[in-house]
Amino acid sequence: MKRKVFSILFAVVLVLSLSLMTTVPVAAQTTWYVDDATCPSTGSGTSGDPFCSIQDAIDAASAGDTINVAAGTYYENITLKNGVEVLGAGASVTTIQGTGAGSVVTAISVSSSTKLDGFTITGGNAINGGGMYNWSSSLVVTNCTFSANLAAAYGGGMCNSWYSSPTVTNCTFSANSAMHGGGMNNDYSSPTVTNCTFSGNSATWYGGGMRNYYSSPTVTNCTFSGNWATYGGGMFNYSYSPVVTNCTFFGNSATYGDGMYNWESSPVVTNCILWGDSPDEIYDSGSTPVVTYCDVQGGYSGVGNIDADPLFVNPAADDYHLQSGSPCIDTGSNAAPSLPTTDFEGDPRIVDGNGDGSAVADMGVDEYVPPPPPIVGGTVYPVDKVGILMPWIGLAVALALAGVFVTRLARRKVRG
């Protein structure tokens, strides 16, 4: 009886479960297409009839959808939608040219399921975030170039405000300007910035390359070069504790703190190179930064720090690879916070670069990978090749003889 009751209950539960499964709708993901070659027609967004406006595609899309944007220049300002991925054909061929009024790209309260990839963002002119303005957002931004954007107040290239934590990877910020944070401005925000370049940006007051105000970004494998500000040519930090690992600062300028200016801040700086930003590579005002395993021109107190020419390959051409014999090879720390697995161009981060049998991370964005040993004598193994081929030749001969033997044996049996 108990077994029968249990069977009936199990059947009822199973039927209810199946009915729930069949009544819950599953949203279908859609891929939308944009191609400026279709302008001025509106299009339907299908692959055969694409939109000519990125914003039209965003307005049509729903969470989980993808928008593929063809190569071209799109003259518009766009606002992203939560959960929608907007993918360009590459920053070298796909440009969003701002109208000169407002941020080129705006993201408000979007999550990490939102993505912007493969664009050049230029021509922005806004109060905050000339190139891109993120408010309370944690989207993903990859393979983008932010260039020649202007902000009257904060963030020429990008402004992250009100607890935004975007993940910004493989992006370039160049020739952007603002009153504060020429390349990037972070207010009460903690973005993760990896493999990015900040060059030629300027700020009237704080942070030519990056300004961090009550913010703790994680900045890794990034280059800051040729940026300018009154305070903090490369980076300006106010309060909180940014984490800066394996970054290179070179040729930045400021009235105070050419490389980095810390004001009542305690950044953690590890495995970095700060060179050619003299006279002030690091300027501290009421701050307690932790700087270790870094190459700082003029010297800086801290474990593992050195003061020696890093021997860049060609810094005048923005080539910050390390030459053989650089004092920055194998002198970083494998225990650095947020230590990346690769360097700025994808080489393994921990390599035995000096050949002493111990693999240690380098300082700066580049991990020196020693070239393979040269072939001595210039000949290509003439004897070894024969040695390698001989067993195979012998095997082939043996198989041929065996084949002859088997054939003869078969003929004898037939005759017998």
C-alpha positions as CSV (number, residue, x, y, z in Angstrom):
1,M,0.0,0.0,0.0
2,K,2.8,2.4,1.0
3,R,4.6,1.6,-2.3
4,K,1.5,2.4,-4.3
5,V,0.9,5.7,-2.5
6,F,4.6,6.7,-3.1
7,S,4.3,5.8,-6.8
8,I,1.1,8.0,-7.2
9,L,2.8,11.0,-5.4
10,F,5.9,10.6,-7.5
11,A,3.8,10.6,-10.7
12,V,2.0,13.8,-9.6
13,V,5.2,15.6,-8.8
14,L,6.7,14.5,-12.2
15,V,3.6,15.8,-14.1
16,L,3.7,19.1,-12.2
17,S,7.4,19.5,-12.9
18,L,7.0,18.8,-16.6
19,S,4.1,21.2,-16.8
20,L,6.1,24.0,-15.2
21,M,9.0,23.3,-17.5
22,T,6.8,23.6,-20.6
23,T,5.0,26.8,-19.4
24,V,8.2,28.8,-18.6
25,P,9.1,30.8,-21.7
26,V,12.8,30.8,-22.8
27,A,13.9,34.0,-24.4
28,A,15.5,33.5,-27.8
29,Q,18.8,35.3,-28.3
30,T,19.0,37.4,-31.4
31,T,21.9,38.7,-33.4
32,W,21.4,42.1,-35.0
33,Y,23.5,43.7,-37.7
34,V,24.6,47.3,-38.4
35,D,26.2,48.5,-41.5
36,D,26.7,52.2,-42.4
37,A,26.7,51.2,-46.1
38,T,22.9,50.7,-45.8
39,C,22.3,54.4,-44.9
40,P,20.0,56.2,-45.3
41,S,17.6,53.3,-45.3
42,T,16.4,52.2,-41.9
43,G,16.8,48.4,-42.4
44,S,15.2,45.7,-40.3
45,G,18.4,44.6,-38.4
46,T,18.7,41.2,-40.2
47,S,21.9,40.0,-41.8
48,G,20.5,40.8,-45.2
49,D,18.9,44.1,-44.3
50,P,21.0,45.6,-41.5
51,F,20.4,48.8,-39.5
52,C,22.5,51.8,-40.4
53,S,22.5,53.1,-36.9
54,I,24.0,51.4,-33.8
55,Q,21.4,53.0,-31.5
56,D,18.6,51.6,-33.6
57,A,20.0,48.1,-33.1
58,I,20.4,48.7,-29.4
59,D,16.8,49.9,-29.1
60,A,15.6,46.8,-30.9
61,A,17.7,44.4,-28.9
62,S,16.9,42.6,-25.6
63,A,19.1,41.2,-22.9
64,G,21.2,38.4,-24.2
65,D,21.3,39.7,-27.7
66,T,24.4,40.5,-29.8
67,I,24.9,43.4,-32.2
68,N,27.5,43.0,-34.9
69,V,28.7,46.3,-36.3
70,A,30.4,46.3,-39.7
71,A,33.5,48.3,-40.5
72,G,32.8,52.0,-41.1
73,T,32.3,55.3,-39.3
74,Y,29.1,55.9,-37.4
75,Y,28.2,59.5,-36.6
76,E,26.2,59.2,-33.4
77,N,26.2,59.0,-29.6
78,I,24.9,55.8,-28.2
79,T,23.5,54.5,-24.9
80,L,24.1,50.9,-24.1
81,K,21.4,48.5,-22.9
82,N,21.8,46.0,-20.0
83,G,22.8,42.5,-21.2
84,V,23.4,43.5,-24.8
85,E,26.8,43.0,-26.5
86,V,27.8,45.6,-29.1
87,L,30.7,44.2,-31.2
88,G,32.6,46.2,-33.8
89,A,34.8,44.8,-36.6
90,G,37.9,46.2,-34.8
91,A,39.1,49.5,-33.5
92,S,41.2,50.1,-36.7
93,V,38.2,49.9,-39.0
94,T,35.1,50.7,-36.9
95,T,34.7,54.2,-35.5
96,I,31.9,55.8,-33.5
97,Q,32.4,59.5,-34.2
98,G,30.6,61.6,-31.6
99,T,28.4,64.5,-32.5
100,G,30.5,66.9,-30.4
101,A,27.7,67.2,-27.9
102,G,27.7,64.8,-25.0
103,S,29.4,61.4,-24.3
104,V,30.0,59.2,-27.3
105,V,29.0,56.1,-25.3
106,T,26.9,56.1,-22.1
107,A,26.2,53.2,-19.8
108,I,23.8,53.6,-16.9
109,S,23.3,50.7,-14.4
110,V,24.4,48.0,-16.7
111,S,26.0,44.7,-15.5
112,S,28.9,42.6,-16.6
113,S,26.7,40.9,-19.2
114,T,26.9,44.1,-21.2
115,K,29.9,44.4,-23.6
116,L,31.5,47.0,-25.9
117,D,34.3,45.6,-28.1
118,G,36.3,46.6,-31.2
119,F,35.6,50.3,-31.7
120,T,37.5,53.6,-31.9
121,I,35.6,56.2,-29.8
122,T,36.3,59.8,-30.7
123,G,34.8,63.2,-31.0
124,G,33.1,63.3,-27.6
125,N,32.6,66.6,-25.8
126,A,30.8,66.3,-22.5
127,I,30.9,67.6,-18.9
128,N,31.8,64.1,-17.7
129,G,33.1,61.2,-19.8
130,G,33.8,62.7,-23.2
131,G,34.5,59.3,-24.8
132,M,32.5,57.1,-22.4
133,Y,30.5,57.8,-19.3
134,N,29.7,54.9,-16.9
135,W,27.4,55.4,-14.0
136,S,26.9,52.6,-11.5
137,S,27.9,50.0,-14.1
138,S,30.2,47.0,-14.3
139,L,30.2,46.3,-18.0
140,V,33.1,44.8,-20.1
141,V,35.0,47.0,-22.4
142,T,37.7,45.4,-24.6
143,N,39.8,46.2,-27.7
144,C,38.7,49.8,-27.9
145,T,40.6,53.0,-28.6
146,F,39.5,56.3,-26.9
147,S,41.1,59.2,-28.7
148,A,40.6,62.9,-29.0
149,N,37.7,63.2,-26.6
150,L,37.1,66.2,-24.3
151,A,35.4,66.5,-20.9
152,A,34.9,69.9,-19.2
153,A,35.1,68.3,-15.8
154,Y,36.0,64.6,-15.4
155,G,37.3,61.8,-17.6
156,G,38.3,62.9,-21.1
157,G,38.5,59.3,-22.4
158,M,36.3,57.5,-19.8
159,C,34.6,58.5,-16.6
160,N,33.6,55.9,-14.1
161,S,31.2,57.3,-11.5
162,W,29.1,56.2,-8.5
163,Y,30.5,52.7,-7.8
164,S,31.2,51.6,-11.3
165,S,33.5,48.6,-11.7
166,P,33.9,48.0,-15.4
167,T,36.5,45.5,-16.7
168,V,38.6,47.4,-19.2
169,T,41.1,45.3,-21.2
170,N,43.3,45.9,-24.3
171,C,42.2,49.5,-24.7
172,T,44.1,52.6,-25.7
173,F,43.5,56.1,-24.3
174,S,45.3,58.8,-26.3
175,A,45.1,62.5,-26.8
176,N,42.0,62.9,-24.5
177,S,41.7,65.9,-22.2
178,A,39.7,67.0,-19.2
179,M,39.9,69.2,-16.1
180,H,40.5,66.0,-14.0
181,G,41.5,62.6,-15.4
182,G,42.5,63.2,-18.9
183,G,42.6,59.5,-20.0
184,M,40.4,58.0,-17.3
185,N,38.7,59.4,-14.2
186,N,37.4,57.1,-11.4
187,D,35.1,58.6,-8.7
188,Y,34.0,56.2,-6.0
189,S,34.7,53.4,-8.5
190,S,37.0,50.4,-8.8
191,P,37.5,49.3,-12.4
192,T,39.8,46.5,-13.4
193,V,42.2,47.9,-16.0
194,T,44.5,45.4,-17.8
195,N,46.8,45.6,-20.8
196,C,45.9,49.2,-21.5
197,T,47.9,52.2,-22.8
198,F,47.5,55.8,-21.6
199,S,49.5,58.1,-23.8
200,G,49.4,61.8,-24.6
201,N,46.4,62.6,-22.4
202,S,46.2,65.8,-20.4
203,A,44.4,67.2,-17.4
204,T,44.3,70.8,-16.2
205,W,44.5,69.7,-12.6
206,Y,44.7,66.1,-11.5
207,G,45.7,62.9,-13.3
208,G,46.9,63.3,-16.9
209,G,46.6,59.5,-17.6
210,M,44.3,58.5,-14.7
211,R,42.7,60.1,-11.7
212,N,41.5,58.0,-8.8
213,Y,39.3,59.7,-6.2
214,Y,38.0,57.6,-3.3
215,S,38.6,54.7,-5.7
216,S,40.6,51.5,-5.7
217,P,41.1,50.3,-9.2
218,T,43.3,47.3,-10.1
219,V,45.7,48.4,-12.8
220,T,47.9,45.7,-14.4
221,N,50.2,45.5,-17.4
222,C,49.4,49.2,-18.3
223,T,51.7,51.8,-19.9
224,F,51.5,55.5,-18.9
225,S,53.6,57.7,-21.2
226,G,53.6,61.3,-22.4
227,N,50.7,62.3,-20.2
228,W,50.5,65.7,-18.5
229,A,48.7,67.3,-15.5
230,T,49.4,69.9,-12.8
231,Y,49.3,67.1,-10.2
232,G,50.2,63.5,-11.3
233,G,51.2,63.4,-14.9
234,G,50.8,59.6,-15.2
235,M,48.4,58.9,-12.3
236,F,46.8,60.8,-9.4
237,N,45.5,59.0,-6.3
238,Y,43.4,60.5,-3.6
239,S,42.5,58.4,-0.6
240,Y,41.9,54.6,-0.8
241,S,44.3,52.0,-2.1
242,P,44.7,51.4,-5.8
243,V,46.7,48.3,-6.8
244,V,49.2,48.9,-9.5
245,T,51.1,45.9,-10.8
246,N,53.6,45.4,-13.6
247,C,53.0,48.9,-15.1
248,T,55.5,51.1,-16.9
249,F,55.6,54.9,-16.4
250,F,57.8,56.9,-18.8
251,G,58.0,60.5,-20.1
252,N,55.0,61.8,-18.1
253,S,55.2,65.4,-16.9
254,A,53.5,67.5,-14.2
255,T,54.2,70.4,-11.9
256,Y,54.1,67.9,-9.0
257,G,54.4,64.1,-9.4
258,D,55.4,63.5,-13.0
259,G,54.9,59.7,-12.7
260,M,52.5,59.4,-9.8
261,Y,51.1,61.8,-7.2
262,N,49.6,60.3,-4.0
263,W,47.5,62.6,-1.8
264,E,46.4,61.0,1.5
265,S,46.4,57.7,-0.4
266,S,48.1,54.3,0.1
267,P,48.4,52.7,-3.3
268,V,50.2,49.3,-3.5
269,V,52.7,49.5,-6.4
270,T,54.6,46.3,-7.3
271,N,56.8,45.2,-10.2
272,C,56.6,48.6,-11.8
273,I,59.0,50.8,-13.7
274,L,58.9,54.6,-13.2
275,W,61.6,56.1,-15.3
276,G,62.1,59.3,-17.3
277,D,59.3,61.1,-15.4
278,S,61.8,63.1,-13.4
279,P,62.1,65.1,-11.2
280,D,59.3,63.4,-9.3
281,E,58.7,59.8,-10.2
282,I,56.5,59.4,-7.1
283,Y,55.3,62.4,-5.1
284,D,53.7,61.8,-1.7
285,S,51.5,64.2,0.3
286,G,50.3,62.7,3.6
287,S,50.4,59.3,1.9
288,T,51.8,55.9,2.8
289,P,52.2,54.0,-0.5
290,V,53.7,50.5,-0.4
291,V,56.2,50.4,-3.3
292,T,58.1,47.2,-3.7
293,Y,60.2,45.4,-6.4
294,C,60.1,48.5,-8.6
295,D,62.6,50.4,-10.7
296,V,62.3,54.0,-9.6
297,Q,64.6,56.6,-11.1
298,G,66.2,58.5,-8.2
299,G,65.4,55.6,-5.8
300,Y,62.4,54.9,-3.5
301,S,62.4,53.2,-0.1
302,G,60.9,49.7,-0.2
303,V,61.8,46.0,-0.4
304,G,63.3,44.9,-3.7
305,N,63.4,48.4,-5.3
306,I,66.2,49.4,-7.6
307,D,67.4,52.6,-9.3
308,A,68.9,51.6,-12.7
309,D,68.3,52.3,-16.4
310,P,65.7,49.7,-17.4
311,L,67.2,49.5,-20.9
312,F,64.0,49.8,-22.9
313,V,64.4,48.8,-26.6
314,N,63.2,52.2,-27.9
315,P,61.2,54.4,-25.6
316,A,61.2,57.3,-28.1
317,A,59.1,55.1,-30.3
318,D,57.0,53.9,-27.3
319,D,58.7,50.5,-27.4
320,Y,59.0,49.5,-23.7
321,H,60.3,45.9,-24.3
322,L,63.3,45.1,-22.2
323,Q,66.7,44.6,-23.8
324,S,68.9,41.6,-22.8
325,G,70.8,42.6,-19.7
326,S,68.1,44.9,-18.3
327,P,68.3,45.1,-14.5
328,C,64.5,44.7,-14.5
329,I,64.7,41.1,-15.8
330,D,63.9,38.5,-13.0
331,T,63.9,41.2,-10.3
332,G,60.2,41.5,-9.7
333,S,58.1,39.5,-7.2
334,N,56.2,36.3,-8.0
335,A,54.0,37.2,-5.0
336,A,52.8,40.6,-6.3
337,P,49.1,41.3,-5.8
338,S,47.0,40.7,-8.9
339,L,50.1,39.2,-10.6
340,P,49.0,38.5,-14.2
341,T,49.6,35.2,-15.9
342,T,50.9,36.9,-19.0
343,D,52.5,40.2,-19.9
344,F,51.0,43.0,-22.0
345,E,51.3,41.1,-25.2
346,G,50.5,37.6,-24.0
347,D,53.9,36.2,-23.2
348,P,54.1,34.1,-20.0
349,R,54.6,36.4,-17.0
350,I,57.0,34.3,-15.0
351,V,60.0,33.3,-17.1
352,D,63.7,32.6,-16.3
353,G,64.8,35.6,-18.4
354,N,68.4,35.7,-17.1
355,G,69.1,32.0,-17.3
356,D,70.0,31.4,-13.7
357,G,67.7,28.5,-13.3
358,S,65.1,30.4,-11.3
359,A,61.9,31.8,-13.0
360,V,61.0,35.2,-11.6
361,A,58.6,37.9,-12.9
362,D,60.2,41.0,-14.5
363,M,59.4,44.6,-13.7
364,G,57.3,46.6,-16.1
365,V,54.8,45.6,-18.8
366,D,57.1,43.4,-20.7
367,E,58.4,39.9,-19.7
368,Y,61.7,39.3,-21.3
369,V,61.7,35.9,-23.1
370,P,65.3,34.9,-24.1
371,P,65.8,33.8,-27.7
372,P,66.5,30.2,-28.5
373,P,70.2,29.2,-28.6
374,P,71.7,29.6,-32.1
375,I,72.7,26.5,-34.2
376,V,76.4,26.1,-33.9
377,G,78.3,25.7,-37.2
378,G,75.5,26.6,-39.5
379,T,74.9,23.1,-40.8
380,V,71.6,21.3,-40.4
381,Y,72.4,17.9,-38.9
382,P,73.6,16.0,-42.1
383,V,74.8,13.0,-40.1
384,D,71.8,13.0,-37.7
385,K,69.3,13.0,-40.5
386,V,70.9,9.8,-41.9
387,G,70.9,8.3,-38.4
388,I,67.2,9.1,-38.0
389,L,66.3,7.7,-41.4
390,M,68.3,4.5,-41.2
391,P,65.9,2.6,-38.9
392,W,63.0,3.5,-41.2
393,I,64.9,2.4,-44.3
394,G,65.8,-0.9,-42.6
395,L,62.1,-1.4,-41.6
396,A,61.0,-0.7,-45.2
397,V,63.6,-3.2,-46.6
398,A,62.5,-5.8,-44.0
399,L,58.9,-5.4,-44.9
400,A,59.7,-5.7,-48.6
401,L,61.7,-8.9,-48.1
402,A,58.9,-10.3,-45.9
403,G,56.4,-9.6,-48.6
404,V,58.6,-11.5,-51.1
405,F,58.9,-14.4,-48.8
406,V,55.2,-14.6,-48.1
407,T,54.4,-14.4,-51.8
408,R,56.8,-17.2,-52.6
409,L,55.5,-19.4,-49.8
410,A,52.0,-18.9,-51.0
411,R,53.0,-20.0,-54.5
412,R,54.6,-23.1,-53.3
413,K,51.5,-24.1,-51.4
414,V,49.4,-23.6,-54.5
415,R,51.7,-25.7,-56.5
416,G,51.9,-28.4,-53.9
